[in-house]
Amino acid sequence: MSATVAIRPATAADEGAWRVLWAEYCRFYGTDLPEATTAATWTRILTPGSAFGTLVAVDREGSGDVVGFANYVLHPYTWSEREACYLEDLYVAPAARGRAIGTALIDALRALAEQEGWARLYWHTETGNARARTVYDRFTSADGFVRYLLPFDGPNAS
């Protein structure tokens, strides 16, 4: 873990900082989510027993601010009796980059996976996200799978 941050589960007190970073993350990926979706995501993160979780990186170098997050989702996995963990969103504030915070977040999630007995931890990123891929490639190689996405719009879609 990076000595410059402390990694811990998100708490209700982190909502404001998480929302700022979440908005930056969404801008990075060129998406504009409705407020209701952001609110629902935060509620799921904090709901005990929910499949959603978030680890936050708290700056130890003075500010004490939340400077990064890792949102994850647990789900059944057909190739194992154990759950799988999908690291859905990983983000580090631009001013805090270069301090191995992304690595610390993944390391903490990997330790949680081992502690909880999850079958696997996985994630994906855009092909051209070279900075993130430099971090990810330190953990494992890309597996060669190609993602296909069918978005659904409708009264219950978001």
Secondary structure, 3 states (H helix, E strand, C coil): CCCCEEEEECCHHHHHHHHHHHHHHHHHCCCCCCHHHHHHHHHHHHCCCCCEEEEEEEECCCCCCEEEEEEEEEECCCCCCCCEEEEEEEEECHHHCCCCHHHHHHHHHHHHHHHHCCCEEECCCCCCCHHHHHHHCCCCCCCCCCCCCCCCCCCCCC
